């Protein structure tokens, strides 16, 4: 109801502005002409409307061009992110996050938060995604990114060992998923829950969850997200002791990083995971 009322108000404002401008044009015509006629008034109104339509047409062309350029750049940034060109992706997402177009800004901030997380800048990622979640709540809901946003917040909090916050955001994700969910949301929720369980030293629960949901996760997520999830799965199994070492080794065999430092973000604020990454040579190679 509130949204419908707001749309009506926008239309009323638009109509009022047009009527005032037409009235102003007619008044100017009356002042400048010696003897205003009906034909003259109608011609003035018609001319004013024609000029307005031309201006709107030209403006719409520029808007469409900017929209196409934005989508092309955001698509390129997403490709750069999957290739591990995180700095490039971050630069593009940050630029478009300042757009006055609410949709472009919401998408760019959403992706910027994920990029910052992958860079290991967890506190910055948390701030960006949290701000976007509150500032663009309606837009994210319309784009079906609302649930993914809260899942990302839960994952980020879990990596930072903010257990209560991570639990709270997972509960929010559950509520949002019941309203509207995109294809990747259930899998991202599994990712967040698994990391959270591991942080709570409930690694067996995390291993069981990931084993049970892995086929669905593979169907819903890209390789760039599945690879760190596979590392978390291996960590969860390895925590079960030597009897699970074979499972962990098999998982890690297909988890070699695509680019240097791909998994560093997992261990930035998680000492046990950092040790696991170092032990299995999954961290960024340092110059001698």
C-alpha positions in Angstrom: 0.0 0.0 0.0 2.8 2.4 0.9 4.6 1.7 -2.4 1.4 2.2 -4.4 0.7 5.5 -2.6 4.3 6.6 -3.3 3.9 5.8 -7.0 0.7 7.9 -7.2 2.5 10.8 -5.5 5.3 10.7 -8.1 2.8 10.7 -10.9 0.9 13.6 -9.3 4.1 15.6 -8.9 5.0 14.9 -12.6 1.6 16.0 -13.9 1.6 19.1 -11.7 5.1 20.1 -13.0 4.0 19.7 -16.6 0.8 21.7 -16.0 2.7 24.5 -14.3 5.3 24.7 -17.1 2.5 24.8 -19.8 0.7 27.5 -17.8 4.0 29.4 -17.6 4.5 29.1 -21.4 1.0 30.3 -22.1 1.5 33.3 -19.7 4.8 34.2 -21.4 3.0 34.0 -24.8 0.3 36.3 -23.5 2.7 38.8 -22.3 4.8 38.9 -25.4 1.9 38.9 -28.0 -0.2 42.0 -28.7 -3.4 40.1 -28.9 -3.3 36.4 -27.8 -5.6 34.1 -29.8 -6.9 30.6 -29.2 -4.8 29.3 -32.1 -1.7 31.0 -30.7 -2.2 29.6 -27.3 -2.7 26.1 -28.7 0.4 26.5 -30.9 2.4 27.6 -27.8 1.2 24.6 -25.8 2.0 22.3 -28.7 5.4 23.7 -29.2 6.2 23.5 -25.6 5.1 19.8 -25.5 7.1 19.0 -28.6 10.3 20.6 -27.1 9.6 18.6 -23.9 9.2 15.3 -25.8 12.5 16.0 -27.7 14.3 16.7 -24.5 12.9 13.5 -22.9 13.9 11.5 -26.0 17.4 12.7 -26.0 17.7 12.2 -22.2 16.4 8.6 -22.5 19.0 7.8 -25.2 21.8 8.9 -22.8 20.2 7.0 -19.9 20.0 3.8 -22.0 23.6 4.2 -23.2 24.8 4.7 -19.6 22.7 1.7 -18.5 24.2 -0.6 -21.2 27.7 0.6 -20.3 27.1 -0.1 -16.6 25.9 -3.6 -17.2 28.8 -4.3 -19.6 31.3 -3.1 -17.0 29.7 -4.9 -14.1 29.7 -8.1 -16.2 33.4 -7.6 -17.0 34.1 -7.0 -13.3 32.3 -10.3 -12.4 34.5 -12.1 -14.9 37.6 -10.4 -13.5 36.5 -11.6 -10.0 36.2 -15.2 -11.1 39.7 -15.0 -12.7 41.2 -13.7 -9.5 41.7 -10.1 -10.7 40.3 -8.8 -7.5 41.8 -5.3 -7.6 40.3 -4.7 -11.0 36.9 -6.0 -10.0 37.0 -4.0 -6.8 37.8 -0.8 -8.7 34.8 -1.2 -11.1 32.3 -2.2 -8.4 33.4 0.7 -6.2 32.9 3.2 -9.1 29.4 2.0 -9.9 28.5 1.7 -6.2 28.4 5.5 -6.2 25.8 5.6 -9.0 22.7 7.7 -8.4 20.7 4.8 -10.0 19.5 2.8 -7.0 19.5 -0.5 -9.0 23.1 -0.1 -10.3 24.3 1.0 -6.9 22.7 -1.9 -5.1 24.2 -4.5 -7.5 27.6 -2.9 -7.5 27.7 -2.7 -3.7 26.5 -6.3 -3.4 29.3 -7.5 -5.6 31.8 -5.1 -4.0 31.1 -6.6 -0.6 31.8 -10.1 -2.0 35.0 -8.9 -3.7 36.3 -7.3 -0.5 35.5 -10.6 1.4 37.5 -12.5 -1.2 40.4 -10.1 -0.7 40.3 -10.9 3.0 39.2 -7.4 3.9 36.4 -8.8 6.1 35.6 -5.8 8.2 35.3 -3.6 5.1 33.1 -6.2 3.4 30.9 -6.4 6.4 30.4 -2.7 6.5 29.7 -2.4 2.8 27.2 -5.3 2.6 25.5 -4.2 5.9 25.1 -0.6 4.6 23.8 -1.9 1.3 21.3 -4.2 3.0 19.8 -1.4 4.9 20.0 1.4 2.3 18.7 -0.7 -0.7 16.5 -3.1 1.1 13.6 -2.8 -1.4 15.8 -2.9 -4.5 17.6 -6.0 -3.3 14.3 -7.7 -2.6 13.1 -6.9 -6.1 16.4 -8.3 -7.5 16.0 -11.4 -5.3 19.4 -10.5 -3.8 17.9 -9.8 -0.3 18.5 -13.3 1.0 22.0 -13.6 -0.6 22.9 -10.3 1.1 22.1 -11.7 4.6 23.8 -15.0 3.8 27.0 -13.1 2.8 26.7 -11.1 6.1 26.4 -14.4 8.0 29.4 -15.9 6.2 31.5 -12.8 6.9 30.6 -12.7 10.5 31.4 -16.4 10.9 34.8 -15.9 9.3 35.4 -13.1 11.8 34.3 -15.3 14.7 31.3 -13.1 15.4 29.2 -16.1 16.3 26.0 -14.4 17.6 25.9 -12.0 14.6 26.4 -14.9 12.2 23.6 -16.8 13.8 21.3 -13.8 13.6 22.0 -13.2 10.0 21.3 -16.8 9.2 17.9 -16.5 10.9 17.2 -13.4 8.7 18.2 -15.4 5.7 15.7 -18.1 6.6 12.9 -15.6 6.8 13.9 -14.0 3.5 14.3 -17.3 1.7 10.7 -18.1 2.6 9.6 -14.9 0.9 11.8 -15.0 -2.2 15.0 -16.8 -3.1 17.3 -17.0 -6.1 18.9 -20.2 -7.3 22.2 -19.8 -5.3 20.7 -18.8 -2.0 20.2 -22.3 -0.5 23.8 -23.2 -1.4 25.2 -19.9 0.1 23.2 -20.6 3.2 24.9 -24.0 3.5 28.3 -22.3 3.0 27.6 -19.8 5.9 26.2 -22.5 8.2 29.2 -24.8 7.5 31.8 -22.1 8.4 29.7 -21.1 11.4 29.6 -24.8 12.7 33.4 -25.1 12.2 33.9 -21.9 14.1 31.8 -23.3 16.9 34.0 -26.4 16.8 31.1 -28.5 15.5 33.1 -29.7 12.5 31.2 -33.1 12.2 28.0 -31.2 11.8 29.6 -29.1 9.1 31.0 -32.2 7.3 27.6 -33.9 7.3 25.8 -30.8 6.0 28.3 -30.3 3.2 28.3 -34.0 2.2 24.5 -34.1 2.1 24.0 -30.8 0.2 27.1 -31.0 -2.1 25.2 -32.1 -5.3 22.8 -29.2 -4.9 25.6 -26.8 -4.2 27.5 -28.0 -7.3 24.3 -27.4 -9.4 23.8 -23.9 -8.1 27.2 -22.3 -7.6 30.1 -21.4 -9.9 33.6 -22.9 -9.5 34.9 -19.8 -7.9 32.6 -20.2 -4.9 32.7 -24.0 -4.9 36.4 -24.2 -4.5 36.6 -22.4 -1.1 33.6 -24.4 0.0 35.4 -27.6 -0.9 38.4 -26.4 1.3 36.0 -25.8 4.2 34.6 -29.3 3.6 38.0 -30.8 3.7 38.8 -28.9 6.9 35.6 -30.1 8.5 36.5 -33.7 7.6 40.2 -33.4 8.7 39.0 -32.1 12.1 37.5 -35.6 12.7 41.0 -37.1 13.0 43.3 -39.4 11.1 40.4 -41.7 10.1 39.0 -38.9 7.9 42.4 -37.8 6.4 41.7 -39.8 3.2 38.5 -37.9 2.6 40.1 -34.6 3.2 43.0 -35.4 0.9 40.7 -36.4 -1.9 38.7 -33.2 -1.6 41.9 -31.1 -1.6 43.2 -32.9 -4.7 40.6 -31.1 -6.7 40.9 -27.9 -4.8 44.2 -26.4 -6.0 43.8 -22.7 -6.2 43.2 -21.2 -9.6 45.1 -18.1 -8.7 47.7 -17.2 -6.1 46.0 -16.5 -2.7 42.5 -17.7 -3.7 41.9 -19.1 -0.3 43.7 -16.6 1.9 40.5 -14.9 2.9 39.4 -18.1 4.8 42.3 -17.9 7.2 42.6 -14.1 7.7 40.7 -14.1 11.1 40.6 -17.9 11.6 43.9 -19.2 13.0 43.0 -22.9 12.8 42.0 -22.6 9.1 45.2 -20.6 8.4 47.2 -23.4 9.8 45.3 -25.9 7.7 45.9 -23.8 4.6 49.6 -23.5 5.3 50.0 -27.2 6.0 48.4 -28.1 2.7 50.2 -25.4 0.8 47.0 -23.5 -0.2 48.2 -20.0 0.8 49.6 -17.3 -1.3 53.2 -18.0 -2.4 55.6 -15.5 -0.9 58.5 -14.1 -2.7 61.8 -15.4 -1.3 
